[in-house]
């Protein structure tokens, strides 16, 4: 029986490690790998139209499924196209294995056709990046790469010359990368005791949560009840913390709303739970701050800490709660809850007048109806820019919905390719790409991927003929908007030409029916909403000193946009506030 070649061994190892799909574009040095996938029943090749899409899709699949995602690019330009999606996956802590196929090994260093040095190029966006220059390296290098991606939650890159991929594979024992569940990380007793002392000594405490609190919703709520603490969140913590939260005071940061900013500024002790919140301008300067994170490199890199605690959020809170005294005074919590409700209601009033008659359509109205009509377990992929605003303000989390985007890397054009990866994990689950006209235009070729695989992704396009967020950034910095206008086609007509079901909507009374029509369609579909490019307005008070890029004035929203059902939730939480 003929021994496997290196490409077959590579693909077999991926399949045994849980990889179900390899996203990429075929070509030259990658051909041995693609042929090995063709002959392996445990893994599929997904032919996308741009390698950047491949990397975004692999990262989205990893985030939704929890499994290792994988993508591949051919030598030179092919694998260079992966880099933006890999940066996003790495910064999103999505486990992804990228294959960068390479020129013939004997030509490396000679300026050969399409020569690059992927093992160097990908160092900044990976935990591990290595060149296989000898066939005998393959088993251990690939296993090491997989372990880095899964264990450290990020990207690993293996660079493989095409000629080595065709060589006979080395003999080895029947083994493959051992992918194990991540262990719980318990902080030391000294750190738990120190945190308990800080909590007991503080008159008022605020909890501010990020993605690291994803598995600790019940522990956060129980702890907040024990110490009568408001609970705010960063954008990446929204889907995990906002639902079923009677202590909710909203979101802080560039797209913040409600009373989260005041709650973090006015407390005696701020506890950061599982968040590497990057905007230190929104963190208090004079309060005591403690931080809990399973990633030790996150501790203290944004602000000066009174205490750093290395541990899982859930495990840390379970250890902490028996040591903390119950607080009875809820005046601070109640004041923040009332501020939160008042702030949201004030904003809603400004954006609920005649929205069903306003043309061009208010994008806030589209987002609000989308939240009503989407499934309770929908996956939303969100383009960077104004779509981030509408998702933050209008999508209502419930513990079953997922919301992913390029929230840390901030790349345009992520929504469509991430929707592809998310939909492949479950064809029966509703996947909605909230796309902007600028983002969709960048990687529009992959509408054809939806058609080719009949992926039932629904694209909700916010088409305002501009790069709206960039316009806002320019205005905040005192520049007149320039170079931000888009001359757009009829996107619905383009989508129909590509083979999607598509409708174009210019009147607000048609919004709900159009969404229902595309959601009911069994295959890929797009609805092109022509929205108001002037829907933005700045807060009434904002100073240069309070602006960093585009930023909030203290305690105010960066955009006076609506907040959907969150105002109703905030008002209902006031039922917990004792009446005088």
C-alpha positions as CSV (number, residue, x, y, z in Angstrom):
1,X,0.0,0.0,0.0
2,X,1.4,3.4,-1.0
3,X,2.4,5.7,1.8
4,X,0.6,9.0,2.2
5,X,2.2,12.1,0.7
6,X,2.8,15.2,2.8
7,X,-0.4,16.9,1.6
8,X,-2.5,13.9,2.5
9,X,-1.0,13.7,5.9
10,X,-1.6,17.4,6.4
11,X,-5.3,17.1,5.5
12,X,-5.8,14.0,7.5
13,X,-4.4,15.6,10.6
14,X,-6.7,18.6,10.2
15,X,-9.7,16.3,9.8
16,X,-8.7,14.3,12.9
17,X,-8.4,17.6,14.8
18,X,-12.0,18.5,14.2
19,X,-11.6,20.7,11.1
20,X,-14.6,20.2,8.8
21,X,-13.9,22.8,6.1
22,X,-10.9,24.4,4.5
23,X,-11.8,27.8,3.0
24,X,-9.7,29.1,0.1
25,X,-9.0,29.7,-3.6
26,X,-7.3,26.9,-5.5
27,X,-4.0,27.5,-7.3
28,X,-0.5,26.2,-8.2
29,X,1.4,25.4,-5.0
30,X,-1.8,24.7,-3.2
31,X,-3.0,22.0,-5.7
32,X,-1.6,19.0,-3.8
33,X,-3.5,20.1,-0.7
34,X,-6.8,20.6,-2.6
35,X,-6.5,17.2,-4.3
36,X,-5.9,15.6,-0.9
37,X,-9.1,17.3,0.4
38,X,-11.0,16.0,-2.6
39,X,-10.0,12.4,-1.6
40,X,-10.7,12.9,2.1
41,X,-14.3,12.2,3.2
42,X,-13.8,14.0,6.5
43,X,-13.2,17.5,5.3
44,X,-14.6,19.7,2.5
45,X,-13.0,22.4,0.4
46,X,-15.0,25.7,0.3
47,X,-14.2,27.7,-2.8
48,X,-14.6,31.4,-2.1
49,X,-13.9,34.2,-4.5
50,X,-11.3,36.1,-2.4
51,X,-8.9,34.7,0.2
52,X,-9.7,37.5,2.6
53,X,-13.2,36.0,2.7
54,X,-11.7,32.6,3.5
55,X,-9.9,33.9,6.6
56,X,-13.0,35.8,7.8
57,X,-15.2,32.7,7.2
58,X,-12.8,30.4,9.1
59,X,-12.7,32.8,12.0
60,X,-16.5,33.1,12.1
61,X,-16.9,29.3,12.0
62,X,-14.4,29.0,14.9
63,X,-16.3,31.6,17.0
64,X,-19.7,30.1,16.4
65,X,-18.8,26.4,16.7
66,X,-15.9,26.5,19.2
67,X,-13.9,24.3,16.8
68,X,-10.7,24.9,15.0
69,X,-11.3,26.8,11.7
70,X,-9.0,26.6,8.7
71,X,-8.2,28.5,5.6
72,X,-5.6,28.3,2.8
73,X,-4.0,30.5,0.2
74,X,-1.6,29.7,-2.7
75,X,1.9,31.1,-3.0
76,X,2.6,34.9,-2.9
77,X,-0.5,36.9,-3.7
78,X,-2.9,34.1,-2.8
79,X,-1.8,33.8,0.8
80,X,-1.2,37.5,1.2
81,X,-4.9,38.0,0.7
82,X,-5.5,36.0,3.9
83,X,-3.8,38.5,6.2
84,X,-6.6,40.9,7.0
85,X,-9.0,38.1,8.0
86,X,-6.3,36.4,10.0
87,X,-5.6,39.6,11.9
88,X,-9.3,39.8,12.7
89,X,-9.5,36.1,13.8
90,X,-6.4,36.5,16.0
91,X,-7.6,39.7,17.7
92,X,-11.0,38.0,18.2
93,X,-9.3,35.1,19.8
94,X,-10.7,32.6,17.3
95,X,-8.7,29.4,16.8
96,X,-7.7,29.3,13.2
97,X,-5.1,27.3,11.3
98,X,-4.0,29.0,8.1
99,X,-2.0,27.2,5.4
100,X,0.2,29.5,3.3
101,X,1.4,27.4,0.4
102,X,4.8,28.5,-1.0
103,X,7.0,28.5,-4.0
104,X,9.3,25.5,-4.7
105,X,11.6,25.0,-1.7
106,X,14.7,25.1,-3.9
107,X,13.8,28.5,-5.2
108,X,13.3,30.2,-1.8
109,X,15.6,33.2,-1.5
110,X,16.2,33.7,-5.3
111,X,13.5,36.3,-6.0
112,X,11.4,33.6,-7.7
113,X,8.0,34.3,-9.3
114,X,5.5,35.2,-6.5
115,X,8.1,34.8,-3.8
116,X,7.2,36.2,-0.4
117,X,8.2,35.0,3.1
118,X,4.9,34.1,4.8
119,X,6.6,32.7,7.9
120,X,7.8,36.3,8.5
121,X,4.8,38.1,7.3
122,X,2.3,36.4,9.6
123,X,4.3,36.7,12.9
124,X,2.3,39.7,14.0
125,X,-1.1,38.1,13.6
126,X,-0.4,34.6,15.0
127,X,0.7,32.7,18.0
128,X,2.8,30.5,15.8
129,X,4.2,30.8,12.2
130,X,6.6,28.3,10.8
131,X,8.0,27.1,7.5
132,X,8.2,23.4,6.7
133,X,11.4,23.1,4.7
134,X,11.8,19.3,5.2
135,X,9.0,16.7,5.0
136,X,10.1,15.2,8.3
137,X,9.0,18.4,10.1
138,X,5.4,18.0,9.1
139,X,3.8,15.9,12.0
140,X,5.3,17.9,14.8
141,X,5.1,21.3,13.2
142,X,1.5,20.9,12.3
143,X,0.6,19.4,15.7
144,X,2.4,22.3,17.4
145,X,0.5,24.8,15.2
146,X,-2.8,23.3,16.1
147,X,-2.1,23.3,19.8
148,X,-1.1,27.0,19.7
149,X,-4.3,28.0,17.9
150,X,-6.6,26.0,20.2
151,X,-4.7,26.5,23.4
152,X,-3.9,30.2,23.0
153,X,-7.1,31.0,21.2
154,X,-5.8,32.6,18.0
155,X,-4.1,32.0,14.7
156,X,-1.4,29.6,13.7
157,X,0.2,29.7,10.2
158,X,2.0,26.8,8.5
159,X,4.0,27.7,5.4
160,X,4.3,24.7,3.0
161,X,6.2,24.7,-0.3
162,X,4.2,22.9,-3.0
163,X,7.0,20.5,-3.9
164,X,7.3,19.3,-0.3
165,X,3.6,18.8,-0.2
166,X,3.9,16.2,-3.0
167,X,6.7,14.3,-1.3
168,X,6.2,11.0,0.5
169,X,5.1,11.6,4.0
170,X,7.4,10.6,6.9
171,X,6.6,7.5,8.8
172,X,5.1,8.1,12.2
173,X,2.9,6.5,14.8
174,X,-0.8,6.9,14.4
175,X,-1.2,10.2,16.3
176,X,-2.7,13.6,15.7
177,X,-2.9,16.9,17.5
178,X,-4.5,16.5,20.9
179,X,-7.1,19.2,21.1
180,X,-8.4,19.3,24.6
181,X,-11.0,21.4,26.4
182,X,-9.7,24.5,28.1
183,X,-9.3,24.1,31.9
184,X,-10.8,26.4,34.4
185,X,-8.2,28.8,35.9
186,X,-8.7,29.4,39.6
187,X,-6.9,32.4,41.1
188,X,-4.8,32.0,44.2
189,X,-6.3,32.3,47.7
190,X,-4.2,35.5,48.4
191,X,-5.7,37.2,45.3
192,X,-9.3,36.2,46.1
193,X,-8.9,37.4,49.7
194,X,-7.4,40.7,48.5
195,X,-10.3,41.2,46.1
196,X,-12.8,40.4,48.9
197,X,-11.2,43.1,51.1
198,X,-11.4,45.6,48.3
199,X,-15.1,44.9,47.8
200,X,-15.9,45.0,51.5
201,X,-14.1,48.3,51.9
202,X,-15.8,50.0,49.0
203,X,-19.1,51.7,49.6
204,X,-20.1,51.4,45.9
205,X,-18.9,48.9,43.3
206,X,-19.5,48.7,39.6
207,X,-19.0,45.6,37.4
208,X,-17.9,46.1,33.8
209,X,-18.0,42.9,31.7
210,X,-16.5,41.8,28.4
211,X,-16.4,38.7,26.3
212,X,-14.5,36.9,29.0
213,X,-17.7,36.8,31.0
214,X,-19.4,34.7,28.3
215,X,-19.8,31.6,30.5
216,X,-20.4,33.5,33.7
217,X,-23.7,35.2,33.3
218,X,-25.3,33.6,36.4
219,X,-22.3,34.3,38.5
220,X,-22.2,37.9,37.5
221,X,-25.9,38.4,38.3
222,X,-25.5,36.6,41.7
223,X,-22.5,38.7,42.6
224,X,-24.2,42.0,41.5
225,X,-27.2,41.1,43.7
226,X,-24.9,40.4,46.7
227,X,-23.0,43.7,46.5
228,X,-25.8,45.8,44.9
229,X,-23.7,46.7,41.9
230,X,-24.6,48.2,38.5
231,X,-23.5,46.0,35.6
232,X,-22.2,47.6,32.4
233,X,-20.6,46.0,29.4
234,X,-18.3,46.5,26.5
235,X,-19.5,45.9,23.0
236,X,-18.1,42.3,22.9
237,X,-19.8,41.6,26.2
238,X,-23.2,42.7,25.1
239,X,-24.5,39.4,23.8
240,X,-23.4,37.6,27.0
241,X,-24.3,40.0,29.8
242,X,-27.2,42.3,28.7
243,X,-30.0,39.8,28.7
244,X,-31.9,38.9,31.9
245,X,-29.9,41.6,33.7
246,X,-31.9,43.7,36.2
247,X,-28.6,45.5,37.1
248,X,-28.0,46.6,33.5
249,X,-26.7,50.2,33.0
250,X,-25.7,49.8,29.3
251,X,-22.5,50.0,27.4
252,X,-19.5,52.2,27.7
253,X,-17.0,53.1,25.0
254,X,-17.2,54.8,21.6
255,X,-20.7,53.5,20.9
256,X,-21.8,53.6,24.5
257,X,-25.3,54.4,25.8
258,X,-27.2,54.7,29.0
259,X,-25.5,55.1,32.4
260,X,-22.5,52.8,32.0
261,X,-20.1,55.7,31.8
262,X,-21.4,57.4,35.0
263,X,-21.5,54.0,36.8
264,X,-17.8,53.4,36.1
265,X,-16.8,56.9,37.0
266,X,-18.8,57.4,40.2
267,X,-18.1,54.2,42.0
268,X,-15.5,53.6,44.7
269,X,-14.4,50.4,43.1
270,X,-14.6,49.3,39.5
271,X,-14.1,45.6,38.7
272,X,-13.3,44.7,35.1
273,X,-14.5,41.2,34.4
274,X,-13.1,39.5,31.3
275,X,-12.6,42.6,29.3
276,X,-9.6,44.1,27.6
277,X,-11.5,47.3,27.0
278,X,-9.2,49.4,24.9
279,X,-10.5,52.9,25.4
280,X,-8.7,54.0,28.5
281,X,-10.2,57.5,28.1
282,X,-13.5,56.1,29.3
283,X,-12.0,54.4,32.4
284,X,-11.9,56.4,35.7
285,X,-8.7,58.1,36.8
286,X,-9.2,58.4,40.5
287,X,-11.2,55.3,41.4
288,X,-9.8,52.0,42.6
289,X,-9.8,49.4,39.8
290,X,-9.5,45.6,40.0
291,X,-9.4,43.4,36.9
292,X,-10.1,39.7,36.5
293,X,-9.0,38.0,33.3
294,X,-7.9,34.5,32.2
295,X,-5.4,36.1,29.9
296,X,-2.6,37.5,32.1
297,X,-1.2,39.8,29.4
298,X,-4.5,41.7,29.5
299,X,-4.1,42.6,33.2
300,X,-3.3,46.2,33.8
301,X,-2.3,47.1,30.2
302,X,-5.1,49.7,29.8
303,X,-5.1,51.4,33.3
304,X,-3.4,51.3,36.6
305,X,-4.8,48.6,38.8
306,X,-5.3,48.3,42.5
307,X,-5.4,44.5,42.1
308,X,-4.9,42.1,39.2
309,X,-6.5,38.7,39.4
310,X,-5.5,35.9,37.0
311,X,-8.4,33.6,36.6
312,X,-11.6,32.7,34.8
313,X,-14.4,35.1,35.6
314,X,-16.9,32.4,36.6
315,X,-14.4,30.5,38.7
316,X,-13.1,33.7,40.4
317,X,-16.6,34.9,41.3
318,X,-17.5,31.4,42.7
319,X,-14.4,31.6,44.9
320,X,-15.1,35.2,45.9
321,X,-18.7,35.3,46.8
322,X,-18.5,33.3,50.1
323,X,-15.8,35.7,51.3
324,X,-17.7,38.9,50.5
325,X,-20.1,40.6,52.9
326,X,-23.6,41.2,51.6
327,X,-24.3,44.9,51.0
328,X,-27.7,46.3,52.0
329,X,-27.4,49.8,50.7
330,X,-28.7,50.0,47.1
331,X,-28.9,53.7,46.7
332,X,-26.0,53.9,44.2
333,X,-27.5,51.0,42.2
334,X,-30.9,52.5,42.1
335,X,-29.6,55.9,41.1
336,X,-27.7,54.4,38.2
337,X,-30.7,52.4,37.1
338,X,-32.9,55.5,37.0
339,X,-30.2,57.5,35.2
340,X,-29.9,54.6,32.7
341,X,-33.7,54.5,32.0
342,X,-33.9,58.3,31.8
343,X,-31.0,58.5,29.3
344,X,-32.4,55.9,27.0
345,X,-35.9,57.3,27.1
346,X,-34.6,60.8,26.2
347,X,-32.8,59.4,23.2
348,X,-35.7,57.3,22.0
349,X,-38.0,60.3,21.9
350,X,-35.7,62.0,19.5
351,X,-35.8,59.1,17.0
352,X,-39.4,57.9,17.2
353,X,-41.2,60.8,15.6
354,X,-42.7,60.0,12.2
355,X,-40.1,57.3,11.4
356,X,-42.6,55.3,9.5
357,X,-43.1,58.3,7.2
358,X,-39.5,59.6,6.9
359,X,-37.8,59.2,3.5
360,X,-35.0,58.3,3.1
361,X,-35.6,55.6,5.7
362,X,-34.2,56.1,9.2
363,X,-31.5,53.3,9.6
364,X,-32.6,53.1,13.2
365,X,-36.1,52.1,12.1
366,X,-34.7,49.4,9.9
367,X,-32.6,48.0,12.8
368,X,-35.5,48.1,15.1
369,X,-37.8,46.2,12.8
370,X,-35.0,43.7,12.0
371,X,-34.7,43.0,15.8
372,X,-38.4,42.2,15.8
373,X,-38.4,40.0,12.8
374,X,-35.2,38.0,13.2
375,X,-35.2,34.6,14.8
376,X,-34.7,34.2,18.5
377,X,-31.5,32.1,17.8
378,X,-30.3,34.2,14.8
379,X,-26.6,34.8,14.2
380,X,-25.9,38.4,13.3
381,X,-22.6,39.3,11.5
382,X,-22.1,43.0,11.6
383,X,-20.0,45.3,9.3
384,X,-17.7,47.8,10.9
385,X,-19.0,51.4,10.9
386,X,-22.5,52.5,11.4
387,X,-23.8,48.9,11.4
388,X,-21.8,48.5,14.7
389,X,-23.9,51.4,16.0
390,X,-27.2,49.9,14.9
391,X,-26.3,46.4,16.3
392,X,-25.2,47.8,19.6
393,X,-28.3,49.9,20.0
394,X,-31.0,47.7,18.5
395,X,-30.2,44.0,18.6
396,X,-31.7,42.5,21.7
397,X,-29.6,39.6,23.1
398,X,-31.4,36.7,24.8
399,X,-28.7,34.1,25.5
400,X,-29.4,32.3,22.2
401,X,-28.6,34.9,19.6
402,X,-25.0,35.5,18.6
403,X,-23.5,38.8,17.4
404,X,-20.1,38.7,15.8
405,X,-18.1,41.4,13.9
406,X,-14.7,42.9,13.6
407,X,-15.1,44.5,16.9
408,X,-11.4,44.5,17.9
409,X,-9.7,44.7,14.5
410,X,-12.2,47.1,13.0
411,X,-12.0,45.9,9.4
412,X,-14.5,46.8,6.8
413,X,-16.2,44.1,4.7
414,X,-16.4,41.5,7.4
415,X,-20.1,40.8,7.6
416,X,-20.7,38.9,4.3
417,X,-17.6,36.5,4.7
418,X,-18.3,36.0,8.4
419,X,-21.9,35.1,7.5
420,X,-20.6,32.4,5.1
421,X,-18.6,30.8,7.9
422,X,-21.4,31.0,10.4
423,X,-24.0,29.5,7.9
424,X,-21.8,26.6,7.1
425,X,-21.9,25.5,10.8
426,X,-25.7,25.1,10.6
427,X,-27.7,25.6,7.4
428,X,-31.0,25.5,9.4
429,X,-30.0,28.4,11.7
430,X,-30.9,32.0,10.5
431,X,-27.8,34.0,9.7
432,X,-28.2,37.7,9.0
433,X,-25.4,39.8,7.6
434,X,-25.9,43.5,8.7
435,X,-23.9,45.0,5.8
436,X,-23.0,48.6,5.0
437,X,-22.8,49.7,1.3
438,X,-19.0,50.3,1.7
439,X,-18.3,47.0,3.3
440,X,-20.4,44.9,0.9
441,X,-18.8,46.7,-2.1
442,X,-15.3,45.5,-1.0
443,X,-16.0,41.8,-1.1
444,X,-19.1,41.7,-3.2
445,X,-17.7,38.9,-5.4
446,X,-18.5,36.4,-2.6
447,X,-22.2,36.9,-3.2
448,X,-21.4,34.2,-5.8
449,X,-20.2,31.9,-3.0
450,X,-23.6,32.1,-1.4
451,X,-25.2,31.1,-4.7
452,X,-22.7,28.4,-5.5
453,X,-23.3,26.6,-2.1
454,X,-26.9,27.8,-1.8
455,X,-26.2,29.1,1.7
456,X,-29.4,30.7,3.0
457,X,-27.6,33.8,4.4
458,X,-29.8,36.9,4.6
459,X,-28.1,40.2,3.8
460,X,-29.7,43.3,5.3
461,X,-28.0,46.2,3.5
462,X,-27.9,49.7,5.1
463,X,-27.3,51.7,1.9
464,X,-26.6,55.4,2.7
465,X,-24.3,56.1,-0.2
466,X,-21.5,57.0,2.1
467,X,-18.8,55.9,4.6
468,X,-21.0,57.2,7.4
469,X,-18.7,56.4,10.3
470,X,-15.7,58.0,8.6
471,X,-17.8,61.1,8.0
472,X,-18.5,61.3,11.7
473,X,-14.8,60.9,12.6
474,X,-14.0,63.7,10.2
475,X,-16.6,66.0,11.7
476,X,-15.6,65.3,15.3
477,X,-12.0,66.2,14.4
478,X,-13.1,69.4,12.7
479,X,-12.6,68.3,9.1
480,X,-15.2,68.7,6.4
481,X,-16.3,65.2,5.1
482,X,-14.3,64.4,2.0
483,X,-13.8,61.3,-0.1
484,X,-16.6,59.5,1.8
485,X,-19.4,59.5,-0.8
486,X,-20.2,56.3,-2.6
487,X,-21.8,56.2,-6.1
488,X,-23.8,53.0,-5.6
489,X,-25.7,50.8,-8.0
490,X,-29.0,49.2,-7.4
491,X,-27.6,46.5,-5.1
492,X,-30.8,44.4,-5.3
493,X,-30.5,44.3,-9.1
494,X,-26.8,43.2,-8.8
495,X,-27.7,40.5,-6.3
496,X,-30.5,39.2,-8.6
497,X,-28.0,39.1,-11.5
498,X,-25.7,37.0,-9.2
499,X,-28.6,34.6,-8.5
500,X,-29.8,35.8,-5.1
501,X,-33.4,36.7,-4.3
502,X,-33.4,40.4,-3.7
503,X,-35.6,43.4,-3.1
504,X,-34.9,47.1,-2.9
505,X,-36.8,49.3,-0.3
506,X,-37.0,53.1,-0.4
507,X,-40.2,53.6,1.7
508,X,-40.4,52.9,5.4
509,X,-43.8,51.3,5.2
510,X,-42.3,48.5,3.1
511,X,-39.5,47.7,5.6
512,X,-41.3,45.0,7.6
513,X,-42.8,43.2,4.7
514,X,-39.4,43.2,2.8
515,X,-37.7,41.6,5.8
516,X,-40.3,38.9,6.1
517,X,-40.0,38.2,2.4
518,X,-36.3,37.6,2.5
519,X,-36.4,35.7,5.7
520,X,-39.1,33.4,4.3
521,X,-37.0,32.8,1.2
522,X,-35.3,29.4,1.5
523,X,-32.0,30.4,-0.2
524,X,-29.6,33.4,-0.1
525,X,-31.4,36.7,-0.2
526,X,-30.6,40.4,0.0
527,X,-32.7,43.4,1.0
528,X,-31.3,46.8,-0.1
529,X,-32.6,49.5,2.3
530,X,-32.0,53.0,1.0
531,X,-31.3,54.9,4.3
532,X,-30.8,58.4,5.3
533,X,-27.1,59.5,5.0
534,X,-27.9,62.4,7.4
535,X,-29.2,60.3,10.2
536,X,-26.3,61.1,12.5
537,X,-26.3,63.9,15.0
538,X,-23.8,64.8,17.6
539,X,-24.5,65.1,21.4
540,X,-25.4,68.7,22.4
541,X,-22.2,69.2,24.4
542,X,-18.8,67.9,23.4
543,X,-15.4,69.4,23.9
544,X,-12.1,68.8,22.1
545,X,-10.6,67.4,25.2
546,X,-13.3,64.8,25.5
547,X,-12.8,63.6,21.9
548,X,-10.4,60.8,20.9
549,X,-11.0,59.9,17.3
550,X,-14.8,60.0,17.6
551,X,-15.7,59.8,21.2
552,X,-18.3,60.6,23.9
553,X,-18.6,63.6,26.0
554,X,-18.7,62.4,29.5
555,X,-21.8,60.3,30.0
556,X,-23.4,61.0,26.7
557,X,-23.8,59.0,23.5
558,X,-21.5,59.5,20.6
559,X,-24.5,59.3,18.3
560,X,-27.9,60.5,19.4
561,X,-29.4,57.4,17.9
562,X,-32.2,55.2,19.3
563,X,-31.7,52.2,21.5
564,X,-34.5,49.9,20.6
565,X,-36.1,47.7,23.2
566,X,-33.4,48.6,25.7
567,X,-35.3,51.6,27.0
568,X,-38.3,49.3,27.8
569,X,-36.0,46.8,29.6
570,X,-34.3,49.7,31.6
571,X,-37.7,51.0,32.6
572,X,-38.9,47.6,33.7
573,X,-35.8,47.2,35.9
574,X,-36.9,50.3,37.9
575,X,-39.5,48.0,39.4
576,X,-36.7,46.7,41.6
577,X,-36.1,50.2,42.9
578,X,-37.8,50.7,46.3
579,X,-40.4,53.5,46.3
580,X,-39.9,56.3,48.9
